[in-house]
Structures are given as structure tokens and as C-alpha cells.
């Protein structure tokens, strides 16, 4: 009598397990980078919410805001935004990253109002119109992958 084969052989199962292992080894680091970028997007959202306050203060008072509270920015912080968001001279907004579990922790995301469409020149004075915002970071080049594409540079780096 002829016996019919049932199921998979041991070799076939080992090949499938090896393929799954290789796929997992490639996918896990990519997923970790993705989750860190999502955390950094919260930092970008916090800095972006402060842009409106800074622009409004400049237009209303014809002067740069002396601090983040004067511009109406939330300085309390959150899980990924360190407390103490600052607004410095020429309207520079600085937000410090925390709690992402990556090399981006303790670095800063910065937004600077610019007077040119190329986003390379800071406002010379508070009566100059804001033509755009330059985004940059204090992070090392190896950590740029965690930041939004428009922020993977030093501040006033252009488009």
C-alpha cells in the first residue's frame, strides 16, 4: 500500500522559521526608529504651537517677545517635551527633547522666524515681515533621522 504524505518536513519548517527570523531582524530596528520619530513629532507640534504666539507678539508689539510666557507658549512640558520651552532673541523658539529613549534625548528642536523665502536669514528687527520659519536641531548628524525632514540641519540652514 502506498502511504500519503501528511504535513511538512522538518527542513521545510526550519526554512520558514529562518525566513521569519530574518524579516524580524530587519523590521525591529526600523520600527524602533519609526516610534522615536512619532515621539519627536510631539516635540515639533509643541514648538509649532508657539510659532503663532511669537508671530502675533511681533506683529502686535513691533518687538521680539522677551520670553516664552510673553508669547503665550506652554512652558510646562510633557512626556517628550522638557519643561522650560524658551523664546530667545529674534524670536528663536527652543524646545528640548526628553524621554524618547534614543540619541535625540537632551537635544533641542529650534524654530527661527526668517526674513527671506530661502529661510537662511533671521529677522534683523521686529518690524521686518516674517517670510517663513527655519527649523533646525542641535542633534548630531547621526540623530537627524529622528527629526522631521525640514529640521535635519542646523538652524537657518535653508529649505
N, C-alpha and C positions, 0 to 999 in steps of 0.2 A: 504494500500500500504506500501511496505517496503522501508525505506529510506536508501540509500547507504552512508556510512561514507566518508567524504572528508577531507583530511588534517590530521594534527597531533593534539593530545590533548595538553592541557596546561601543564600537568605533563610531557609528553614526551619532549616538548620544554625546560622545566626547567631543566631536566636531562641533555640534550645536552649542555645547557649553563653552567651548573655546571662542566661538564667534560672539556669543553674548558677552563674555568677559572682555574681549577686545573693544566691543562697542561701548561697554560701561566705562572702560578706562579712558576712552576719548570723550565721552559725554559728561562725566562728572566735573572735570575742570572747566569745561565750557559753561555748565550750569552754575557753578560757583561764581564765575565772572559775571554771568547774567544777573544773579541775585545781588551781587555787590553793585552793579550798575543801577539796579532798581532802587537800592538804598540811597545811592548818590543822587538819584533823580529827586528824592525828597529834599535834599540839600539845595538843589537847583530851584525847586519850587519855593522854598523859603526865601532864597535870595531874589527870585523874580518878583515875589510879592512886595518886596521892599523897593523895587525899581519905581513903582508907581508913586510911592510916598516921596522918594527922593526927587523925582521929576516934578511932582506937584509943588514941593517945597521950593525948588529952584525957580519955577515959573511964578509962584506967588510972591516970594520974598526977594527975588533977584540976588540971592546969596546961596552959598552951599550950606546944607544942614550941618550944625555943629556936632551932632551925634545921631545915633540911630533912633533914640526916643523922639527927638525933634522931627524926624522924618516920618514918624508913625510906624516904625518897623517893630516887629515882635522880636524881642531880645531874650525871651525865656528859654529858647532851645527846645529840643525834642529828642527822640531816641537816637537820631542820626545827625542832628544839628546841635553843636555845642552851644551852651548859653553864652551870651555876650556878642551877638552879631554887631559889627561895627560899621559905621559910615564915616569915612575919613575925608581928608581934603579932596576937593574936586569931585565929590560925590561917590568915591570908591566904596563899594559895599563888599565887606569881607565876612564870609561865613566859614566856620571851622567844622570839618567832618569828624564824626566820632562814631564808634560802635558798629562799624561795618565789618570788622574782623579781617581787614585787608591792609595793604600798604598805604592805602589812601587815608587811613585814620591819622588825625592831627594835621593833615594838610588843609589848605584853605581853597575855597572857590571864591573868585572875585569877579565883580561886575563893575565896569567903569563906563560912565557916560562919555561919549565921544562927539567931537565936532565935525567929523568927516564920515562920508559913507564907507570908506575903507576901514573904519574902526581902528585907526592907528594913532590918533591924536586926542589926548584928554582935553576936556573943556578948559580953556585958558581962564575964563571968568564965568560968573553965574549969569551973565546976560547973553552969553552965546547959546544959540539953539542946540538942543540935543539932536544929533543926526542919527545916532544909533548907540548900541551898547556893546562894548568889548567884554568877552568872557575869557577868563584865564584861571590858572591854578598855580599853586606853589609846589605841587607834587613833582616828583622826579619823572623823567620821560617813561620809565618802566610802569608807572601807575597811570599814565594817560588813558589807557584802555578802559578804566573805570568811569571816566568823565564823559559828559556829552561831547559829541564831535566838535561843536563850536567852542569848547573850552579846553581842548587838548593843546595848550600853549601857555606861554607866559602872558600876563595881562598886556593889553594893547598890542597884541600880535597880529591884528588884522582879521580879515574874514576867514 
